[in-house]
Amino acid sequence: MNLNPLNDGTKSGTVDNLAALLRHIEAASDDSEMCDPGLHLVIKVASATARELQAFDDKKES
């Protein structure tokens, strides 16, 4: 049984799921009343890194 809903059992699917989650968190954290600006910056970096991994994975599959 998989306890992590982001992990679909494949590397590319898990990276896609993680990137989508981070994009959602990044959008929500843009509100300074909800999120500290420093935390928002860290979330933006993590989201950008997930997108880079996604692009690398897509390029590698082609």
Order of alpha helices (4+ residues) and beta strands (2+ residues): alpha-alpha
